[in-house]
Amino acid sequence: MSIRPDLVYLGIAIVAEVIATSALKASDGFTRLWPSLVVLVGYGIAFYALSLTLRTMSTGIVYAIWSGVGIVLISAVAWVWFRQTLDLAAIIGLGLIVAGVVVVNVFSESVRG
């Protein structure tokens, strides 16, 4: 079983977007230099890696996975790092997003290219 480059690029895009979005909170409205630079570089990497993924995968599927996983990871980072709370409705909603990403990845032929 070989590793698919498009999925590696998608993973890089997700991680870069999570880092950039976390730094966006820390940038305090782009008033702090280093977090602001992390935002710019992170989103640059995210969109470049996303563009490489789109060479072989459909836009809707890529965006669904990228945004879904990103939402869940950002929520986890905000909970741990920024001490933001998640109520039951938020946790259920995030669980449904995870379920949707799993369904797309496991059952959709669209992911396979």
Backbone as CSV, one residue per row, in Angstrom:
resi,resn,N_x,N_y,N_z,CA_x,CA_y,CA_z,C_x,C_y,C_z
1,MET,0.835,-1.171,0.000,0.000,0.000,0.000,0.887,1.244,0.000
2,SER,0.738,2.073,-1.012,1.560,3.271,-1.093,0.783,4.494,-0.595
3,ILE,1.533,5.464,-0.162,0.927,6.698,0.336,0.611,7.582,-0.862
4,ARG,-0.631,8.054,-0.929,-1.049,8.914,-2.029,-0.584,10.345,-1.784
5,PRO,0.170,10.915,-2.723,0.664,12.285,-2.543,-0.467,13.307,-2.335
6,ASP,-1.596,13.122,-3.023,-2.684,14.087,-2.861,-3.214,14.107,-1.433
7,LEU,-3.230,12.950,-0.773,-3.684,12.903,0.610,-2.641,13.476,1.564
8,VAL,-1.366,13.330,1.216,-0.304,13.968,2.007,-0.445,15.491,1.911
9,TYR,-0.651,15.993,0.684,-0.849,17.436,0.506,-2.074,17.923,1.270
10,LEU,-3.137,17.133,1.260,-4.336,17.512,1.989,-4.055,17.568,3.492
11,GLY,-3.318,16.608,3.995,-2.940,16.627,5.413,-2.105,17.846,5.766
12,ILE,-1.160,18.199,4.891,-0.342,19.395,5.104,-1.230,20.639,5.107
13,ALA,-2.184,20.691,4.172,-3.094,21.835,4.089,-3.912,21.970,5.365
14,ILE,-4.371,20.860,5.903,-5.178,20.889,7.129,-4.342,21.369,8.308
15,VAL,-3.156,20.802,8.475,-2.300,21.187,9.603,-1.901,22.662,9.506
16,ALA,-1.538,23.117,8.307,-1.149,24.517,8.124,-2.314,25.457,8.423
17,GLU,-3.511,25.061,8.018,-4.690,25.898,8.269,-5.007,25.954,9.759
18,VAL,-4.859,24.866,10.460,-5.113,24.843,11.906,-4.091,25.725,12.629
19,ILE,-2.842,25.649,12.232,-1.806,26.492,12.836,-2.096,27.963,12.541
20,ALA,-2.430,28.274,11.290,-2.704,29.663,10.907,-3.922,30.216,11.639
21,THR,-4.965,29.441,11.745,-6.174,29.913,12.418,-5.934,30.095,13.910
22,SER,-5.154,29.213,14.508,-4.795,29.372,15.915,-3.980,30.643,16.118
23,ALA,-3.066,30.910,15.223,-2.256,32.128,15.303,-3.104,33.369,15.036
24,LEU,-4.165,33.218,14.249,-5.061,34.347,13.973,-5.655,34.872,15.276
25,LYS,-6.057,33.977,16.142,-6.569,34.371,17.461,-5.471,35.085,18.246
26,ALA,-4.262,34.530,18.210,-3.141,35.104,18.960,-2.635,36.417,18.367
27,SER,-2.933,36.676,17.099,-2.448,37.901,16.454,-3.137,39.152,16.973
28,ASP,-4.266,38.971,17.667,-5.019,40.074,18.256,-5.333,41.143,17.207
29,GLY,-5.997,40.692,16.138,-6.384,41.626,15.074,-5.200,42.125,14.265
30,PHE,-4.207,41.292,14.084,-2.977,41.608,13.361,-2.197,42.748,14.014
31,THR,-2.296,42.856,15.341,-1.528,43.874,16.064,-0.244,43.305,16.662
32,ARG,-0.083,41.987,16.598,1.136,41.338,17.109,1.875,40.717,15.929
33,LEU,3.139,41.086,15.774,3.913,40.741,14.577,4.056,39.238,14.349
34,TRP,4.601,38.501,15.293,4.938,37.096,15.052,3.713,36.228,14.796
35,PRO,2.679,36.339,15.594,1.484,35.561,15.254,0.899,35.950,13.889
36,SER,0.982,37.231,13.532,0.486,37.682,12.229,1.272,37.055,11.095
37,LEU,2.582,36.947,11.264,3.415,36.303,10.243,3.106,34.812,10.134
38,VAL,2.851,34.182,11.263,2.473,32.761,11.245,1.164,32.584,10.477
39,VAL,0.229,33.506,10.657,-1.040,33.456,9.922,-0.786,33.508,8.425
40,LEU,-0.006,34.472,7.983,0.245,34.648,6.546,0.967,33.446,5.937
41,VAL,2.002,32.988,6.604,2.759,31.830,6.094,1.903,30.565,6.158
42,GLY,1.189,30.389,7.249,0.356,29.193,7.411,-0.722,29.087,6.348
43,TYR,-1.442,30.192,6.118,-2.474,30.154,5.077,-1.861,30.013,3.688
44,GLY,-0.690,30.602,3.476,-0.008,30.426,2.188,0.307,28.959,1.930
45,ILE,0.863,28.298,2.925,1.171,26.866,2.803,-0.114,26.068,2.626
46,ALA,-1.131,26.397,3.411,-2.402,25.663,3.336,-3.001,25.735,1.940
47,PHE,-3.079,26.933,1.385,-3.699,27.072,0.068,-2.840,26.478,-1.040
48,TYR,-1.511,26.548,-0.907,-0.658,25.920,-1.910,-0.841,24.404,-1.875
49,ALA,-0.800,23.821,-0.673,-0.983,22.370,-0.556,-2.375,21.960,-1.016
50,LEU,-3.369,22.787,-0.717,-4.731,22.500,-1.171,-4.799,22.515,-2.694
51,SER,-4.104,23.450,-3.316,-4.106,23.513,-4.784,-3.470,22.272,-5.402
52,LEU,-2.464,21.721,-4.736,-1.841,20.487,-5.238,-2.799,19.310,-5.101
53,THR,-3.560,19.295,-4.033,-4.552,18.238,-3.825,-5.612,18.277,-4.914
54,LEU,-5.992,19.486,-5.312,-7.054,19.643,-6.307,-6.650,19.191,-7.710
55,ARG,-5.395,18.872,-7.907,-4.963,18.336,-9.202,-5.604,16.980,-9.489
56,THR,-5.836,16.206,-8.422,-6.312,14.830,-8.629,-7.626,14.508,-7.935
57,MET,-8.096,15.387,-7.059,-9.341,15.120,-6.334,-10.348,16.221,-6.643
58,SER,-11.621,15.906,-6.503,-12.659,16.878,-6.820,-12.737,17.968,-5.745
59,THR,-13.067,19.163,-6.185,-13.087,20.337,-5.321,-14.019,20.156,-4.123
60,GLY,-15.221,19.682,-4.355,-16.187,19.533,-3.271,-15.728,18.565,-2.206
61,ILE,-15.166,17.444,-2.624,-14.694,16.432,-1.670,-13.502,16.965,-0.877
62,VAL,-12.555,17.587,-1.576,-11.372,18.137,-0.900,-11.796,19.190,0.116
63,TYR,-12.690,20.076,-0.296,-13.111,21.144,0.601,-13.888,20.591,1.785
64,ALA,-14.706,19.588,1.567,-15.463,18.980,2.661,-14.519,18.375,3.705
65,ILE,-13.511,17.663,3.246,-12.559,17.047,4.170,-11.726,18.117,4.863
66,TRP,-11.191,19.061,4.084,-10.330,20.120,4.621,-11.060,20.952,5.675
67,SER,-12.242,21.393,5.341,-12.978,22.244,6.280,-13.497,21.439,7.470
68,GLY,-13.990,20.231,7.226,-14.528,19.416,8.318,-13.475,19.057,9.349
69,VAL,-12.362,18.546,8.885,-11.286,18.178,9.814,-10.723,19.433,10.473
70,GLY,-10.599,20.503,9.693,-10.096,21.763,10.238,-10.974,22.302,11.351
71,ILE,-12.292,22.262,11.161,-13.231,22.747,12.181,-13.052,21.972,13.481
72,VAL,-12.967,20.671,13.385,-12.838,19.839,14.582,-11.501,20.098,15.275
73,LEU,-10.421,20.172,14.502,-9.104,20.404,15.106,-8.996,21.794,15.717
74,ILE,-9.537,22.801,15.031,-9.514,24.159,15.576,-10.317,24.224,16.880
75,SER,-11.435,23.542,16.924,-12.237,23.511,18.154,-11.456,22.869,19.289
76,ALA,-10.718,21.811,18.984,-9.904,21.145,19.998,-8.772,22.056,20.473
77,VAL,-8.118,22.735,19.545,-7.040,23.669,19.910,-7.600,24.801,20.770
78,ALA,-8.735,25.353,20.372,-9.348,26.447,21.143,-9.729,25.985,22.543
79,TRP,-10.187,24.751,22.662,-10.559,24.201,23.952,-9.339,24.035,24.863
80,VAL,-8.250,23.488,24.299,-7.047,23.212,25.086,-6.215,24.473,25.302
81,TRP,-5.928,25.196,24.232,-4.970,26.289,24.275,-5.600,27.588,24.789
82,PHE,-6.786,27.919,24.295,-7.427,29.180,24.659,-8.481,29.016,25.755
83,ARG,-8.638,27.791,26.262,-9.580,27.491,27.339,-11.023,27.866,26.988
84,GLN,-11.379,27.742,25.708,-12.751,28.003,25.289,-13.580,26.753,25.541
85,THR,-14.790,26.950,26.023,-15.624,25.812,26.386,-16.459,25.336,25.196
86,LEU,-16.779,24.064,25.242,-17.661,23.452,24.251,-18.849,22.860,25.004
87,ASP,-20.046,23.326,24.665,-21.221,22.755,25.311,-21.647,21.478,24.580
88,LEU,-22.671,20.836,25.099,-23.109,19.557,24.537,-23.508,19.693,23.064
89,ALA,-24.206,20.758,22.721,-24.626,20.953,21.327,-23.410,21.079,20.407
90,ALA,-22.376,21.787,20.851,-21.159,21.931,20.046,-20.465,20.581,19.867
91,ILE,-20.403,19.812,20.927,-19.752,18.498,20.852,-20.530,17.561,19.922
92,ILE,-21.845,17.585,20.013,-22.665,16.757,19.114,-22.461,17.201,17.671
93,GLY,-22.491,18.504,17.426,-22.278,19.021,16.078,-20.924,18.636,15.522
94,LEU,-19.889,18.738,16.330,-18.545,18.340,15.899,-18.489,16.835,15.616
95,GLY,-19.190,16.063,16.428,-19.265,14.619,16.182,-19.924,14.312,14.841
96,LEU,-20.959,15.075,14.509,-21.621,14.886,13.210,-20.694,15.261,12.057
97,ILE,-19.886,16.288,12.247,-18.910,16.658,11.215,-17.906,15.531,11.016
98,VAL,-17.400,14.991,12.122,-16.463,13.857,12.031,-17.128,12.685,11.316
99,ALA,-18.367,12.398,11.664,-19.085,11.299,11.013,-19.207,11.553,9.512
100,GLY,-19.488,12.775,9.131,-19.590,13.111,7.713,-18.276,12.920,6.979
101,VAL,-17.178,13.340,7.585,-15.861,13.159,6.957,-15.538,11.672,6.831
102,VAL,-15.869,10.895,7.849,-15.628,9.446,7.788,-16.453,8.812,6.670
103,VAL,-17.719,9.174,6.573,-18.583,8.621,5.514,-18.010,8.952,4.140
104,VAL,-17.607,10.195,3.943,-17.040,10.599,2.644,-15.783,9.776,2.341
105,ASN,-14.900,9.637,3.320,-13.634,8.937,3.091,-13.793,7.437,2.926
106,VAL,-14.702,6.840,3.645,-14.844,5.384,3.633,-15.745,4.913,2.480
107,PHE,-16.814,5.634,2.206,-17.809,5.132,1.279,-17.865,5.827,-0.079
108,SER,-17.253,6.995,-0.222,-17.369,7.724,-1.478,-16.277,7.323,-2.464
109,GLU,-16.688,7.016,-3.671,-15.734,6.740,-4.748,-15.040,8.022,-5.188
110,SER,-15.608,9.170,-4.881,-15.043,10.452,-5.283,-13.680,10.706,-4.653
111,VAL,-13.431,10.157,-3.478,-12.162,10.354,-2.790,-11.032,9.609,-3.498
112,ARG,-11.363,8.534,-4.135,-10.353,7.696,-4.776,-9.812,8.291,-6.063
113,GLY,-10.313,9.442,-6.452,-9.773,10.124,-7.631,-10.520,9.910,-8.827
